[in-house]
Amino acid sequence: MAFSIVGEITWREDVFDVFRANYSFVVGVAERRLDSKVDAEEIASEAFRLAWQRYDVGEALSVP
């Protein structure tokens, strides 16, 4: 299990891979619904925060 440092946060590589593979898709879907890139990025950030939080306590790694 590998780790990466992003800013002050330590990310496991598996979590970072899911983020990297899905971030653009999540932002794109949110942006089409909200007509705002800034709001879409905030929604995506929250979605990945929730995914990480649930994964951290043992749930499957998925984007809500």
mmJSON file of the N, C-alpha and C atoms, coordinates in Angstrom:
{"data_MODEL":{"atom_site":{
"group_PDB":["ATOM","ATOM","ATOM","ATOM","ATOM","ATOM","ATOM","ATOM","ATOM","ATOM","ATOM","ATOM","ATOM","ATOM","ATOM","ATOM","ATOM","ATOM","ATOM","ATOM","ATOM","ATOM","ATOM","ATOM","ATOM","ATOM","ATOM","ATOM","ATOM","ATOM","ATOM","ATOM","ATOM","ATOM","ATOM","ATOM","ATOM","ATOM","ATOM","ATOM","ATOM","ATOM","ATOM","ATOM","ATOM","ATOM","ATOM","ATOM","ATOM","ATOM","ATOM","ATOM","ATOM","ATOM","ATOM","ATOM","ATOM","ATOM","ATOM","ATOM","ATOM","ATOM","ATOM","ATOM","ATOM","ATOM","ATOM","ATOM","ATOM","ATOM","ATOM","ATOM","ATOM","ATOM","ATOM","ATOM","ATOM","ATOM","ATOM","ATOM","ATOM","ATOM","ATOM","ATOM","ATOM","ATOM","ATOM","ATOM","ATOM","ATOM","ATOM","ATOM","ATOM","ATOM","ATOM","ATOM","ATOM","ATOM","ATOM","ATOM","ATOM","ATOM","ATOM","ATOM","ATOM","ATOM","ATOM","ATOM","ATOM","ATOM","ATOM","ATOM","ATOM","ATOM","ATOM","ATOM","ATOM","ATOM","ATOM","ATOM","ATOM","ATOM","ATOM","ATOM","ATOM","ATOM","ATOM","ATOM","ATOM","ATOM","ATOM","ATOM","ATOM","ATOM","ATOM","ATOM","ATOM","ATOM","ATOM","ATOM","ATOM","ATOM","ATOM","ATOM","ATOM","ATOM","ATOM","ATOM","ATOM","ATOM","ATOM","ATOM","ATOM","ATOM","ATOM","ATOM","ATOM","ATOM","ATOM","ATOM","ATOM","ATOM","ATOM","ATOM","ATOM","ATOM","ATOM","ATOM","ATOM","ATOM","ATOM","ATOM","ATOM","ATOM","ATOM","ATOM","ATOM","ATOM","ATOM","ATOM","ATOM","ATOM","ATOM","ATOM","ATOM","ATOM","ATOM","ATOM","ATOM","ATOM","ATOM","ATOM"],
"id":[1,2,3,4,5,6,7,8,9,10,11,12,13,14,15,16,17,18,19,20,21,22,23,24,25,26,27,28,29,30,31,32,33,34,35,36,37,38,39,40,41,42,43,44,45,46,47,48,49,50,51,52,53,54,55,56,57,58,59,60,61,62,63,64,65,66,67,68,69,70,71,72,73,74,75,76,77,78,79,80,81,82,83,84,85,86,87,88,89,90,91,92,93,94,95,96,97,98,99,100,101,102,103,104,105,106,107,108,109,110,111,112,113,114,115,116,117,118,119,120,121,122,123,124,125,126,127,128,129,130,131,132,133,134,135,136,137,138,139,140,141,142,143,144,145,146,147,148,149,150,151,152,153,154,155,156,157,158,159,160,161,162,163,164,165,166,167,168,169,170,171,172,173,174,175,176,177,178,179,180,181,182,183,184,185,186,187,188,189,190,191,192],
"type_symbol":["N","C","C","N","C","C","N","C","C","N","C","C","N","C","C","N","C","C","N","C","C","N","C","C","N","C","C","N","C","C","N","C","C","N","C","C","N","C","C","N","C","C","N","C","C","N","C","C","N","C","C","N","C","C","N","C","C","N","C","C","N","C","C","N","C","C","N","C","C","N","C","C","N","C","C","N","C","C","N","C","C","N","C","C","N","C","C","N","C","C","N","C","C","N","C","C","N","C","C","N","C","C","N","C","C","N","C","C","N","C","C","N","C","C","N","C","C","N","C","C","N","C","C","N","C","C","N","C","C","N","C","C","N","C","C","N","C","C","N","C","C","N","C","C","N","C","C","N","C","C","N","C","C","N","C","C","N","C","C","N","C","C","N","C","C","N","C","C","N","C","C","N","C","C","N","C","C","N","C","C","N","C","C","N","C","C","N","C","C","N","C","C"],
"label_atom_id":["N","CA","C","N","CA","C","N","CA","C","N","CA","C","N","CA","C","N","CA","C","N","CA","C","N","CA","C","N","CA","C","N","CA","C","N","CA","C","N","CA","C","N","CA","C","N","CA","C","N","CA","C","N","CA","C","N","CA","C","N","CA","C","N","CA","C","N","CA","C","N","CA","C","N","CA","C","N","CA","C","N","CA","C","N","CA","C","N","CA","C","N","CA","C","N","CA","C","N","CA","C","N","CA","C","N","CA","C","N","CA","C","N","CA","C","N","CA","C","N","CA","C","N","CA","C","N","CA","C","N","CA","C","N","CA","C","N","CA","C","N","CA","C","N","CA","C","N","CA","C","N","CA","C","N","CA","C","N","CA","C","N","CA","C","N","CA","C","N","CA","C","N","CA","C","N","CA","C","N","CA","C","N","CA","C","N","CA","C","N","CA","C","N","CA","C","N","CA","C","N","CA","C","N","CA","C","N","CA","C","N","CA","C","N","CA","C","N","CA","C","N","CA","C"],
"label_alt_id":[null,null,null,null,null,null,null,null,null,null,null,null,null,null,null,null,null,null,null,null,null,null,null,null,null,null,null,null,null,null,null,null,null,null,null,null,null,null,null,null,null,null,null,null,null,null,null,null,null,null,null,null,null,null,null,null,null,null,null,null,null,null,null,null,null,null,null,null,null,null,null,null,null,null,null,null,null,null,null,null,null,null,null,null,null,null,null,null,null,null,null,null,null,null,null,null,null,null,null,null,null,null,null,null,null,null,null,null,null,null,null,null,null,null,null,null,null,null,null,null,null,null,null,null,null,null,null,null,null,null,null,null,null,null,null,null,null,null,null,null,null,null,null,null,null,null,null,null,null,null,null,null,null,null,null,null,null,null,null,null,null,null,null,null,null,null,null,null,null,null,null,null,null,null,null,null,null,null,null,null,null,null,null,null,null,null,null,null,null,null,null,null],
"label_comp_id":["MET","MET","MET","ALA","ALA","ALA","PHE","PHE","PHE","SER","SER","SER","ILE","ILE","ILE","VAL","VAL","VAL","GLY","GLY","GLY","GLU","GLU","GLU","ILE","ILE","ILE","THR","THR","THR","TRP","TRP","TRP","ARG","ARG","ARG","GLU","GLU","GLU","ASP","ASP","ASP","VAL","VAL","VAL","PHE","PHE","PHE","ASP","ASP","ASP","VAL","VAL","VAL","PHE","PHE","PHE","ARG","ARG","ARG","ALA","ALA","ALA","ASN","ASN","ASN","TYR","TYR","TYR","SER","SER","SER","PHE","PHE","PHE","VAL","VAL","VAL","VAL","VAL","VAL","GLY","GLY","GLY","VAL","VAL","VAL","ALA","ALA","ALA","GLU","GLU","GLU","ARG","ARG","ARG","ARG","ARG","ARG","LEU","LEU","LEU","ASP","ASP","ASP","SER","SER","SER","LYS","LYS","LYS","VAL","VAL","VAL","ASP","ASP","ASP","ALA","ALA","ALA","GLU","GLU","GLU","GLU","GLU","GLU","ILE","ILE","ILE","ALA","ALA","ALA","SER","SER","SER","GLU","GLU","GLU","ALA","ALA","ALA","PHE","PHE","PHE","ARG","ARG","ARG","LEU","LEU","LEU","ALA","ALA","ALA","TRP","TRP","TRP","GLN","GLN","GLN","ARG","ARG","ARG","TYR","TYR","TYR","ASP","ASP","ASP","VAL","VAL","VAL","GLY","GLY","GLY","GLU","GLU","GLU","ALA","ALA","ALA","LEU","LEU","LEU","SER","SER","SER","VAL","VAL","VAL","PRO","PRO","PRO"],
"label_asym_id":["A","A","A","A","A","A","A","A","A","A","A","A","A","A","A","A","A","A","A","A","A","A","A","A","A","A","A","A","A","A","A","A","A","A","A","A","A","A","A","A","A","A","A","A","A","A","A","A","A","A","A","A","A","A","A","A","A","A","A","A","A","A","A","A","A","A","A","A","A","A","A","A","A","A","A","A","A","A","A","A","A","A","A","A","A","A","A","A","A","A","A","A","A","A","A","A","A","A","A","A","A","A","A","A","A","A","A","A","A","A","A","A","A","A","A","A","A","A","A","A","A","A","A","A","A","A","A","A","A","A","A","A","A","A","A","A","A","A","A","A","A","A","A","A","A","A","A","A","A","A","A","A","A","A","A","A","A","A","A","A","A","A","A","A","A","A","A","A","A","A","A","A","A","A","A","A","A","A","A","A","A","A","A","A","A","A","A","A","A","A","A","A"],
"label_entity_id":["1","1","1","1","1","1","1","1","1","1","1","1","1","1","1","1","1","1","1","1","1","1","1","1","1","1","1","1","1","1","1","1","1","1","1","1","1","1","1","1","1","1","1","1","1","1","1","1","1","1","1","1","1","1","1","1","1","1","1","1","1","1","1","1","1","1","1","1","1","1","1","1","1","1","1","1","1","1","1","1","1","1","1","1","1","1","1","1","1","1","1","1","1","1","1","1","1","1","1","1","1","1","1","1","1","1","1","1","1","1","1","1","1","1","1","1","1","1","1","1","1","1","1","1","1","1","1","1","1","1","1","1","1","1","1","1","1","1","1","1","1","1","1","1","1","1","1","1","1","1","1","1","1","1","1","1","1","1","1","1","1","1","1","1","1","1","1","1","1","1","1","1","1","1","1","1","1","1","1","1","1","1","1","1","1","1","1","1","1","1","1","1"],
"label_seq_id":[1,1,1,2,2,2,3,3,3,4,4,4,5,5,5,6,6,6,7,7,7,8,8,8,9,9,9,10,10,10,11,11,11,12,12,12,13,13,13,14,14,14,15,15,15,16,16,16,17,17,17,18,18,18,19,19,19,20,20,20,21,21,21,22,22,22,23,23,23,24,24,24,25,25,25,26,26,26,27,27,27,28,28,28,29,29,29,30,30,30,31,31,31,32,32,32,33,33,33,34,34,34,35,35,35,36,36,36,37,37,37,38,38,38,39,39,39,40,40,40,41,41,41,42,42,42,43,43,43,44,44,44,45,45,45,46,46,46,47,47,47,48,48,48,49,49,49,50,50,50,51,51,51,52,52,52,53,53,53,54,54,54,55,55,55,56,56,56,57,57,57,58,58,58,59,59,59,60,60,60,61,61,61,62,62,62,63,63,63,64,64,64],
"pdbx_PDB_ins_code":[null,null,null,null,null,null,null,null,null,null,null,null,null,null,null,null,null,null,null,null,null,null,null,null,null,null,null,null,null,null,null,null,null,null,null,null,null,null,null,null,null,null,null,null,null,null,null,null,null,null,null,null,null,null,null,null,null,null,null,null,null,null,null,null,null,null,null,null,null,null,null,null,null,null,null,null,null,null,null,null,null,null,null,null,null,null,null,null,null,null,null,null,null,null,null,null,null,null,null,null,null,null,null,null,null,null,null,null,null,null,null,null,null,null,null,null,null,null,null,null,null,null,null,null,null,null,null,null,null,null,null,null,null,null,null,null,null,null,null,null,null,null,null,null,null,null,null,null,null,null,null,null,null,null,null,null,null,null,null,null,null,null,null,null,null,null,null,null,null,null,null,null,null,null,null,null,null,null,null,null,null,null,null,null,null,null,null,null,null,null,null,null],
"Cartn_x":[0.85,0.0,0.905,0.812,1.656,0.918,1.68,1.111,1.727,0.975,1.468,1.152,1.963,1.696,1.158,-0.018,-0.637,-0.908,-0.11,-0.237,0.092,-0.795,-0.607,-1.31,-1.963,-2.776,-2.011,-2.03,-1.456,-2.568,-2.366,-3.36,-2.828,-3.658,-3.3,-3.449,-2.594,-2.607,-3.933,-4.582,-5.86,-6.918,-6.926,-7.875,-7.542,-6.279,-5.868,-6.201,-6.064,-6.415,-7.899,-8.754,-10.196,-10.472,-9.842,-10.005,-9.581,-8.395,-7.837,-8.72,-9.283,-10.098,-11.502,-12.0,-13.401,-13.656,-12.651,-12.874,-13.49,-12.936,-13.454,-14.901,-15.216,-16.589,-17.553,-17.191,-18.056,-18.244,-17.164,-17.272,-18.153,-17.971,-18.753,-20.247,-20.611,-22.021,-22.585,-21.864,-22.336,-22.43,-21.473,-21.484,-22.683,-23.021,-24.204,-25.477,-25.532,-26.722,-26.771,-25.612,-25.555,-25.225,-24.728,-24.264,-23.21,-22.376,-21.313,-20.142,-18.997,-17.804,-17.336,-17.389,-16.95,-17.809,-19.132,-20.025,-19.817,-19.603,-19.381,-18.114,-17.061,-15.818,-16.014,-16.819,-17.118,-17.905,-18.876,-19.666,-18.76,-17.883,-16.958,-16.048,-15.545,-14.682,-15.425,-16.66,-17.46,-17.74,-18.031,-18.283,-17.059,-15.88,-14.665,-14.31,-14.621,-14.395,-15.258,-16.525,-17.421,-16.96,-16.505,-16.001,-14.811,-13.871,-12.691,-13.093,-14.016,-14.467,-15.091,-15.937,-16.564,-15.541,-14.623,-13.579,-12.673,-12.407,-11.531,-12.094,-13.413,-14.024,-14.408,-13.945,-14.108,-15.137,-15.832,-16.797,-16.061,-16.758,-16.18,-15.838,-14.778,-14.359,-15.212,-16.049,-16.904,-17.231,-17.61,-17.996,-19.514,-20.033,-21.494,-22.189],
"Cartn_y":[-1.161,0.0,1.237,2.064,3.243,4.483,5.46,6.715,7.863,8.946,10.163,11.335,12.354,13.571,14.611,15.133,16.193,17.321,18.374,19.439,18.854,19.024,18.511,17.165,16.642,15.434,14.238,13.129,11.888,11.088,10.735,9.981,8.599,7.604,6.272,6.275,5.564,5.542,5.053,4.087,3.597,4.688,5.498,6.608,7.649,7.951,8.942,8.465,7.178,6.636,6.829,6.59,6.795,8.275,9.148,10.59,10.985,10.577,10.93,10.42,9.233,8.626,9.214,9.819,10.23,11.72,12.484,13.901,14.668,14.548,15.287,14.91,13.635,13.182,13.807,13.758,14.299,15.801,16.519,17.957,18.211,17.449,17.635,17.45,16.401,16.153,17.295,17.677,18.758,20.08,20.349,21.606,21.677,20.569,20.561,20.83,20.357,20.565,21.971,22.522,23.787,24.996,24.786,25.882,26.758,26.152,26.888,25.949,26.25,25.418,25.481,26.672,26.833,25.982,26.06,25.254,23.767,23.406,22.006,21.472,22.264,21.845,21.687,22.552,22.426,21.146,20.851,19.626,18.404,18.419,17.298,17.122,18.212,18.135,17.495,17.889,17.319,15.835,15.466,14.06,13.202,13.683,12.913,12.926,14.008,14.045,12.978,12.893,11.884,10.469,10.278,8.959,8.553,9.484,9.205,8.917,9.71,9.533,8.149,7.736,6.416,5.299,5.486,4.485,4.339,5.439,5.456,4.635,4.469,3.671,2.27,1.885,0.515,0.264,1.3,1.093,1.0,0.513,0.405,1.786,1.852,3.111,3.386,4.41,4.793,6.272,6.841,8.257,8.309,9.065,9.12,9.758],
"Cartn_z":[0.0,0.0,0.0,-1.004,-1.124,-0.637,-0.223,0.241,-0.538,-0.701,-1.335,-0.431,-0.491,0.263,-0.708,-0.417,-1.21,-0.232,-0.307,0.69,2.051,3.003,4.357,4.556,3.519,3.652,3.092,3.794,3.299,2.634,1.36,0.59,0.297,0.469,0.004,-1.5,-2.174,-3.635,-4.202,-3.552,-4.079,-4.047,-3.015,-2.923,-3.984,-4.135,-5.123,-6.539,-6.795,-8.115,-8.413,-7.425,-7.619,-7.866,-7.098,-7.292,-8.708,-9.087,-10.395,-11.536,-11.376,-12.431,-12.524,-11.45,-11.416,-11.229,-10.847,-10.527,-11.695,-12.871,-14.033,-14.336,-14.21,-14.456,-13.44,-12.167,-11.111,-11.308,-11.599,-11.846,-13.07,-14.129,-15.343,-15.12,-14.391,-14.101,-13.254,-12.211,-11.34,-12.094,-12.964,-13.711,-14.662,-15.284,-16.168,-15.378,-14.158,-13.325,-12.725,-12.387,-11.648,-12.507,-13.721,-14.584,-13.92,-13.072,-12.391,-12.126,-12.729,-12.526,-11.073,-10.485,-9.092,-8.155,-8.319,-7.487,-7.75,-8.999,-9.352,-8.684,-8.654,-8.004,-6.499,-5.901,-4.472,-4.189,-5.046,-4.891,-5.046,-6.031,-6.239,-5.035,-4.502,-3.315,-2.155,-1.969,-0.88,-1.127,-2.358,-2.685,-2.368,-2.737,-2.472,-0.993,-0.286,1.163,1.835,1.423,1.994,1.649,0.414,0.007,0.866,1.064,1.884,3.323,3.866,5.242,5.438,4.516,4.627,4.438,3.497,3.255,4.474,5.119,6.289,7.441,7.493,8.565,8.092,6.88,6.434,5.36,4.891,3.821,2.471,1.475,0.132,-0.406,-1.178,-1.778,-3.013,-2.919,-4.043,-3.91,-5.022,-5.025,-4.922,-3.927,-3.748,-4.934],
"occupancy":[1.0,1.0,1.0,1.0,1.0,1.0,1.0,1.0,1.0,1.0,1.0,1.0,1.0,1.0,1.0,1.0,1.0,1.0,1.0,1.0,1.0,1.0,1.0,1.0,1.0,1.0,1.0,1.0,1.0,1.0,1.0,1.0,1.0,1.0,1.0,1.0,1.0,1.0,1.0,1.0,1.0,1.0,1.0,1.0,1.0,1.0,1.0,1.0,1.0,1.0,1.0,1.0,1.0,1.0,1.0,1.0,1.0,1.0,1.0,1.0,1.0,1.0,1.0,1.0,1.0,1.0,1.0,1.0,1.0,1.0,1.0,1.0,1.0,1.0,1.0,1.0,1.0,1.0,1.0,1.0,1.0,1.0,1.0,1.0,1.0,1.0,1.0,1.0,1.0,1.0,1.0,1.0,1.0,1.0,1.0,1.0,1.0,1.0,1.0,1.0,1.0,1.0,1.0,1.0,1.0,1.0,1.0,1.0,1.0,1.0,1.0,1.0,1.0,1.0,1.0,1.0,1.0,1.0,1.0,1.0,1.0,1.0,1.0,1.0,1.0,1.0,1.0,1.0,1.0,1.0,1.0,1.0,1.0,1.0,1.0,1.0,1.0,1.0,1.0,1.0,1.0,1.0,1.0,1.0,1.0,1.0,1.0,1.0,1.0,1.0,1.0,1.0,1.0,1.0,1.0,1.0,1.0,1.0,1.0,1.0,1.0,1.0,1.0,1.0,1.0,1.0,1.0,1.0,1.0,1.0,1.0,1.0,1.0,1.0,1.0,1.0,1.0,1.0,1.0,1.0,1.0,1.0,1.0,1.0,1.0,1.0,1.0,1.0,1.0,1.0,1.0,1.0],
"B_iso_or_equiv":[0.0,0.0,0.0,0.0,0.0,0.0,0.0,0.0,0.0,0.0,0.0,0.0,0.0,0.0,0.0,0.0,0.0,0.0,0.0,0.0,0.0,0.0,0.0,0.0,0.0,0.0,0.0,0.0,0.0,0.0,0.0,0.0,0.0,0.0,0.0,0.0,0.0,0.0,0.0,0.0,0.0,0.0,0.0,0.0,0.0,0.0,0.0,0.0,0.0,0.0,0.0,0.0,0.0,0.0,0.0,0.0,0.0,0.0,0.0,0.0,0.0,0.0,0.0,0.0,0.0,0.0,0.0,0.0,0.0,0.0,0.0,0.0,0.0,0.0,0.0,0.0,0.0,0.0,0.0,0.0,0.0,0.0,0.0,0.0,0.0,0.0,0.0,0.0,0.0,0.0,0.0,0.0,0.0,0.0,0.0,0.0,0.0,0.0,0.0,0.0,0.0,0.0,0.0,0.0,0.0,0.0,0.0,0.0,0.0,0.0,0.0,0.0,0.0,0.0,0.0,0.0,0.0,0.0,0.0,0.0,0.0,0.0,0.0,0.0,0.0,0.0,0.0,0.0,0.0,0.0,0.0,0.0,0.0,0.0,0.0,0.0,0.0,0.0,0.0,0.0,0.0,0.0,0.0,0.0,0.0,0.0,0.0,0.0,0.0,0.0,0.0,0.0,0.0,0.0,0.0,0.0,0.0,0.0,0.0,0.0,0.0,0.0,0.0,0.0,0.0,0.0,0.0,0.0,0.0,0.0,0.0,0.0,0.0,0.0,0.0,0.0,0.0,0.0,0.0,0.0,0.0,0.0,0.0,0.0,0.0,0.0,0.0,0.0,0.0,0.0,0.0,0.0],
"pdbx_formal_charge":[null,null,null,null,null,null,null,null,null,null,null,null,null,null,null,null,null,null,null,null,null,null,null,null,null,null,null,null,null,null,null,null,null,null,null,null,null,null,null,null,null,null,null,null,null,null,null,null,null,null,null,null,null,null,null,null,null,null,null,null,null,null,null,null,null,null,null,null,null,null,null,null,null,null,null,null,null,null,null,null,null,null,null,null,null,null,null,null,null,null,null,null,null,null,null,null,null,null,null,null,null,null,null,null,null,null,null,null,null,null,null,null,null,null,null,null,null,null,null,null,null,null,null,null,null,null,null,null,null,null,null,null,null,null,null,null,null,null,null,null,null,null,null,null,null,null,null,null,null,null,null,null,null,null,null,null,null,null,null,null,null,null,null,null,null,null,null,null,null,null,null,null,null,null,null,null,null,null,null,null,null,null,null,null,null,null,null,null,null,null,null,null],
"auth_seq_id":[1,1,1,2,2,2,3,3,3,4,4,4,5,5,5,6,6,6,7,7,7,8,8,8,9,9,9,10,10,10,11,11,11,12,12,12,13,13,13,14,14,14,15,15,15,16,16,16,17,17,17,18,18,18,19,19,19,20,20,20,21,21,21,22,22,22,23,23,23,24,24,24,25,25,25,26,26,26,27,27,27,28,28,28,29,29,29,30,30,30,31,31,31,32,32,32,33,33,33,34,34,34,35,35,35,36,36,36,37,37,37,38,38,38,39,39,39,40,40,40,41,41,41,42,42,42,43,43,43,44,44,44,45,45,45,46,46,46,47,47,47,48,48,48,49,49,49,50,50,50,51,51,51,52,52,52,53,53,53,54,54,54,55,55,55,56,56,56,57,57,57,58,58,58,59,59,59,60,60,60,61,61,61,62,62,62,63,63,63,64,64,64],
"auth_comp_id":["MET","MET","MET","ALA","ALA","ALA","PHE","PHE","PHE","SER","SER","SER","ILE","ILE","ILE","VAL","VAL","VAL","GLY","GLY","GLY","GLU","GLU","GLU","ILE","ILE","ILE","THR","THR","THR","TRP","TRP","TRP","ARG","ARG","ARG","GLU","GLU","GLU","ASP","ASP","ASP","VAL","VAL","VAL","PHE","PHE","PHE","ASP","ASP","ASP","VAL","VAL","VAL","PHE","PHE","PHE","ARG","ARG","ARG","ALA","ALA","ALA","ASN","ASN","ASN","TYR","TYR","TYR","SER","SER","SER","PHE","PHE","PHE","VAL","VAL","VAL","VAL","VAL","VAL","GLY","GLY","GLY","VAL","VAL","VAL","ALA","ALA","ALA","GLU","GLU","GLU","ARG","ARG","ARG","ARG","ARG","ARG","LEU","LEU","LEU","ASP","ASP","ASP","SER","SER","SER","LYS","LYS","LYS","VAL","VAL","VAL","ASP","ASP","ASP","ALA","ALA","ALA","GLU","GLU","GLU","GLU","GLU","GLU","ILE","ILE","ILE","ALA","ALA","ALA","SER","SER","SER","GLU","GLU","GLU","ALA","ALA","ALA","PHE","PHE","PHE","ARG","ARG","ARG","LEU","LEU","LEU","ALA","ALA","ALA","TRP","TRP","TRP","GLN","GLN","GLN","ARG","ARG","ARG","TYR","TYR","TYR","ASP","ASP","ASP","VAL","VAL","VAL","GLY","GLY","GLY","GLU","GLU","GLU","ALA","ALA","ALA","LEU","LEU","LEU","SER","SER","SER","VAL","VAL","VAL","PRO","PRO","PRO"],
"auth_asym_id":["A","A","A","A","A","A","A","A","A","A","A","A","A","A","A","A","A","A","A","A","A","A","A","A","A","A","A","A","A","A","A","A","A","A","A","A","A","A","A","A","A","A","A","A","A","A","A","A","A","A","A","A","A","A","A","A","A","A","A","A","A","A","A","A","A","A","A","A","A","A","A","A","A","A","A","A","A","A","A","A","A","A","A","A","A","A","A","A","A","A","A","A","A","A","A","A","A","A","A","A","A","A","A","A","A","A","A","A","A","A","A","A","A","A","A","A","A","A","A","A","A","A","A","A","A","A","A","A","A","A","A","A","A","A","A","A","A","A","A","A","A","A","A","A","A","A","A","A","A","A","A","A","A","A","A","A","A","A","A","A","A","A","A","A","A","A","A","A","A","A","A","A","A","A","A","A","A","A","A","A","A","A","A","A","A","A","A","A","A","A","A","A"],
"auth_atom_id":["N","CA","C","N","CA","C","N","CA","C","N","CA","C","N","CA","C","N","CA","C","N","CA","C","N","CA","C","N","CA","C","N","CA","C","N","CA","C","N","CA","C","N","CA","C","N","CA","C","N","CA","C","N","CA","C","N","CA","C","N","CA","C","N","CA","C","N","CA","C","N","CA","C","N","CA","C","N","CA","C","N","CA","C","N","CA","C","N","CA","C","N","CA","C","N","CA","C","N","CA","C","N","CA","C","N","CA","C","N","CA","C","N","CA","C","N","CA","C","N","CA","C","N","CA","C","N","CA","C","N","CA","C","N","CA","C","N","CA","C","N","CA","C","N","CA","C","N","CA","C","N","CA","C","N","CA","C","N","CA","C","N","CA","C","N","CA","C","N","CA","C","N","CA","C","N","CA","C","N","CA","C","N","CA","C","N","CA","C","N","CA","C","N","CA","C","N","CA","C","N","CA","C","N","CA","C","N","CA","C","N","CA","C","N","CA","C","N","CA","C","N","CA","C"],
"pdbx_PDB_model_num":[1,1,1,1,1,1,1,1,1,1,1,1,1,1,1,1,1,1,1,1,1,1,1,1,1,1,1,1,1,1,1,1,1,1,1,1,1,1,1,1,1,1,1,1,1,1,1,1,1,1,1,1,1,1,1,1,1,1,1,1,1,1,1,1,1,1,1,1,1,1,1,1,1,1,1,1,1,1,1,1,1,1,1,1,1,1,1,1,1,1,1,1,1,1,1,1,1,1,1,1,1,1,1,1,1,1,1,1,1,1,1,1,1,1,1,1,1,1,1,1,1,1,1,1,1,1,1,1,1,1,1,1,1,1,1,1,1,1,1,1,1,1,1,1,1,1,1,1,1,1,1,1,1,1,1,1,1,1,1,1,1,1,1,1,1,1,1,1,1,1,1,1,1,1,1,1,1,1,1,1,1,1,1,1,1,1,1,1,1,1,1,1]
}}}
